[in-house]
Amino acid sequence: MTLLRPVIAALVLACGLALAPVATYAKPDNTVQATESVHPAIQQADAHREKEARRKRYLLFFPIAVVGVTVALIVITRRK
């Protein structure tokens, strides 16, 4: 049982880090005025950057799921 506590704490920390928003750059205060004066190519690059950040965040879920399944299997097999 003493081994399970750090594993659960690490799993909770990993899930918290995975769900934290990825800050790629600071957004301007006035978004209406900023979007009107920004070049379309820059807007397209910003949209691509946001898509990549979202993709990287979703890729973190795979290792978290592997750790979660491993811990669940360890707990299940030790109780039998």
C-alpha positions in Angstrom: 0.0 0.0 0.0 2.9 2.3 0.6 4.1 1.9 -3.0 0.6 2.8 -4.3 0.5 6.3 -2.8 3.4 7.7 -4.7 2.2 6.1 -7.9 -1.3 7.6 -7.5 0.3 11.0 -6.7 2.4 10.8 -9.8 -0.6 9.9 -11.9 -2.6 12.8 -10.5 0.3 15.2 -11.2 0.7 13.9 -14.7 -3.0 14.3 -15.4 -2.9 17.8 -14.1 0.0 18.7 -16.2 -1.7 17.2 -19.3 -4.9 19.1 -18.8 -3.1 22.4 -18.2 -3.4 24.8 -21.1 -0.4 25.2 -23.3 0.6 28.9 -23.6 2.3 29.3 -26.9 2.1 33.1 -26.9 0.4 36.0 -25.2 -2.9 37.1 -26.7 -3.5 40.8 -27.2 -5.9 42.6 -24.8 -8.2 43.8 -27.5 -8.8 40.9 -29.8 -11.2 42.6 -32.1 -8.8 45.4 -33.0 -5.9 43.0 -33.1 -7.5 40.6 -35.6 -8.4 43.5 -38.0 -4.9 44.8 -38.2 -3.0 41.5 -38.5 -2.0 40.2 -41.8 -3.9 37.0 -43.0 -0.7 35.0 -43.3 0.1 35.8 -39.6 -3.5 34.8 -38.6 -3.0 31.5 -40.5 0.3 30.8 -38.8 -1.3 31.6 -35.4 -4.1 29.1 -36.1 -1.5 26.5 -37.2 0.5 27.1 -34.0 -2.7 26.7 -31.9 -3.5 23.4 -33.7 0.0 22.1 -33.0 -0.2 23.0 -29.3 -3.6 21.2 -29.0 -2.1 18.2 -30.8 0.9 18.0 -28.4 -1.4 18.3 -25.4 -3.5 15.3 -26.7 -0.4 13.3 -27.3 0.3 13.5 -23.6 -2.8 11.5 -22.8 -1.3 8.3 -24.3 1.5 7.9 -21.6 -0.9 8.9 -18.9 -3.3 6.2 -20.1 -0.5 3.6 -20.1 0.5 4.5 -16.6 -3.1 4.3 -15.4 -3.8 0.9 -17.0 -0.5 -0.4 -15.6 -1.4 0.8 -12.1 -4.9 -0.6 -12.4 -3.5 -4.0 -13.5 -1.0 -4.1 -10.6 -3.7 -3.3 -8.1 -6.1 -5.9 -9.5 -3.5 -8.6 -9.6 -2.2 -8.0 -6.1 -5.7 -8.2 -4.6 -6.3 -11.7 -5.9 
